[in-house]
Amino acid sequence: MKKFATISLILTLTLASIAMAKTLSKPQLTDLKKRPELREQMDKMILSMFDMDIMIHKTQTADYDILKEDAERILQAIQEIRAKDPDSILYKHLKNLEEPTSLLLKYAKKQDPRALKYPEQIFSACFQCHSVYRKNPLY
């Protein structure tokens, strides 16, 4: 069952990445084709999420250096998106993503196994935002 969930998550993330160019369903955000600076940052985050998912679920190991790099990349992308979101439309969603990512970074730096519980929360935060701003959060 866990293998199916991992495959499903990878497929979902892939579909979400492909869909970045489609029109967002909420009028406050414009089509990502018109906001390439946001898409670029979201693409950086999705690469880190793939990385975490493969490492933790496929290999069942934790490379804390990679987790640290992934968390830092996501946090940097969050800052970049905030800077390009002057109306703070995504504030709540970015905060929901930032909290578990910061904890992941904290524990990865200490090589603490507690770091492994945060990738799932990070994935969840992404899809919560997608469910608000997309007609279909998978596309």
Backbone torsions as a table, in degrees:
resi	resn	phi	psi	omega
1	MET	NA	-40.3	179.9
2	LYS	-64.9	-37.1	178.8
3	LYS	-63.7	-42.0	178.0
4	PHE	-62.4	-42.1	179.4
5	ALA	-62.9	-39.6	179.6
6	THR	-66.1	-46.1	178.8
7	ILE	-62.4	-41.8	178.9
8	SER	-62.7	-42.3	179.1
9	LEU	-64.3	-43.6	178.9
10	ILE	-61.8	-44.2	178.3
11	LEU	-62.3	-43.9	179.5
12	THR	-61.4	-45.4	178.9
13	LEU	-63.1	-38.1	178.5
14	THR	-63.8	-46.6	179.8
15	LEU	-63.6	-38.9	178.6
16	ALA	-64.2	-39.9	179.6
17	SER	-64.6	-43.6	179.1
18	ILE	-62.2	-34.0	-175.6
19	ALA	-80.9	-1.7	-176.9
20	MET	-55.2	-27.1	-177.4
21	ALA	-84.8	-7.2	-178.6
22	LYS	-79.9	161.0	-179.2
23	THR	-66.9	135.1	176.0
24	LEU	-77.0	147.8	-172.7
25	SER	-79.8	-20.4	-179.3
26	LYS	-91.6	137.5	-177.1
27	PRO	-66.5	-20.7	-178.0
28	GLN	-67.5	-30.6	179.1
29	LEU	-104.8	137.8	179.4
30	THR	-89.1	169.4	177.0
31	ASP	-51.7	134.7	-179.0
32	LEU	-63.8	-19.4	173.9
33	LYS	-63.1	-29.9	179.0
34	LYS	-89.2	-7.0	-179.5
35	ARG	-128.7	60.8	-176.6
36	PRO	-60.3	-25.3	179.2
37	GLU	-66.5	-31.5	175.8
38	LEU	-75.4	-43.0	179.7
39	ARG	-60.2	-42.0	179.8
40	GLU	-57.8	-43.0	-179.2
41	GLN	-70.8	-38.7	177.7
42	MET	-64.5	-37.5	177.0
43	ASP	-63.4	-37.4	176.7
44	LYS	-63.0	-41.1	-179.7
45	MET	-65.9	-42.7	-176.3
46	ILE	-65.2	-33.8	176.6
47	LEU	-63.6	-40.2	177.9
48	SER	-66.2	-36.6	-179.3
49	MET	-69.3	-39.7	174.3
50	PHE	-58.6	-46.5	-179.5
51	ASP	-56.0	-49.6	-179.7
52	MET	-63.7	-44.4	-177.1
53	ASP	-62.7	-45.6	-179.5
54	ILE	-64.2	-45.6	-177.1
55	MET	-63.3	-47.9	-173.6
56	ILE	-76.4	-44.2	-174.2
57	HIS	-87.8	-34.2	-177.6
58	LYS	-84.9	-47.4	-176.3
59	THR	-91.6	-16.0	-178.9
60	GLN	58.8	29.1	177.1
61	THR	-127.3	164.1	177.9
62	ALA	-122.2	113.4	172.0
63	ASP	-96.3	100.6	-173.8
64	TYR	-63.4	-29.3	177.0
65	ASP	-65.8	-41.2	178.1
66	ILE	-68.3	-42.9	177.2
67	LEU	-59.2	-41.5	178.6
68	LYS	-61.7	-47.5	178.7
69	GLU	-61.0	-43.4	179.9
70	ASP	-62.6	-45.5	179.9
71	ALA	-62.8	-42.7	178.8
72	GLU	-62.8	-39.7	179.6
73	ARG	-64.7	-43.1	179.5
74	ILE	-65.2	-44.9	179.7
75	LEU	-62.7	-38.0	177.0
76	GLN	-65.0	-42.5	178.4
77	ALA	-63.1	-38.7	177.5
78	ILE	-60.0	-44.9	179.5
79	GLN	-63.0	-40.5	179.1
80	GLU	-65.0	-41.2	179.1
81	ILE	-65.9	-42.4	177.9
82	ARG	-57.7	-42.5	-178.9
83	ALA	-65.5	-25.2	-177.3
84	LYS	-103.8	12.6	179.6
85	ASP	-124.2	70.0	-172.8
86	PRO	-61.0	-24.4	179.8
87	ASP	-89.6	1.4	179.6
88	SER	54.6	36.0	178.7
89	ILE	-62.3	-36.1	-176.6
90	LEU	-96.3	9.7	-173.2
91	TYR	-52.0	-54.9	-176.9
92	LYS	-59.7	-43.8	-177.8
93	HIS	-67.6	-39.9	178.4
94	LEU	-66.9	-36.6	177.5
95	LYS	-64.1	-41.7	178.5
96	ASN	-64.2	-29.3	177.0
97	LEU	-82.0	-37.7	-176.1
98	GLU	-66.1	-39.7	-175.6
99	GLU	-59.9	-54.7	179.5
100	PRO	-68.6	-29.2	179.0
101	THR	-68.0	-39.5	177.2
102	SER	-64.4	-39.2	177.9
103	LEU	-68.2	-39.5	175.8
104	LEU	-58.0	-47.2	179.6
105	LEU	-61.1	-45.0	-179.9
106	LYS	-57.0	-48.6	-177.0
107	TYR	-76.4	-32.0	177.4
108	ALA	-64.6	-38.9	178.1
109	LYS	-61.5	-32.9	-179.6
110	LYS	-89.6	-1.6	-174.1
111	GLN	53.8	43.6	-178.4
112	ASP	-95.8	128.2	-179.3
113	PRO	-58.9	-16.8	177.4
114	ARG	-61.8	-18.9	178.0
115	ALA	-58.5	-30.0	-174.1
116	LEU	-70.3	-13.0	179.9
117	LYS	-86.2	-9.6	-174.5
118	TYR	-89.3	-26.7	177.8
119	PRO	-55.4	-40.1	179.4
120	GLU	-61.5	-39.7	178.8
121	GLN	-67.9	-34.5	177.3
122	ILE	-65.3	-46.5	178.4
123	PHE	-59.5	-43.6	-178.9
124	SER	-60.9	-41.9	179.6
125	ALA	-62.2	-39.0	178.2
126	CYS	-61.9	-47.0	-176.6
127	PHE	-72.8	-25.8	173.7
128	GLN	-63.0	-42.8	178.3
129	CYS	-66.5	-45.1	179.3
130	HIS	-59.5	-37.0	-178.1
131	SER	-67.0	-24.7	178.3
132	VAL	-83.3	-40.6	-170.5
133	TYR	-103.8	9.1	178.3
134	ARG	-132.9	144.8	175.6
135	LYS	-61.6	-43.1	175.3
136	ASN	-128.3	113.8	-174.7
137	PRO	-63.2	-12.3	179.8
138	LEU	-88.7	-12.5	-176.7
139	TYR	-122.1	NA	NA
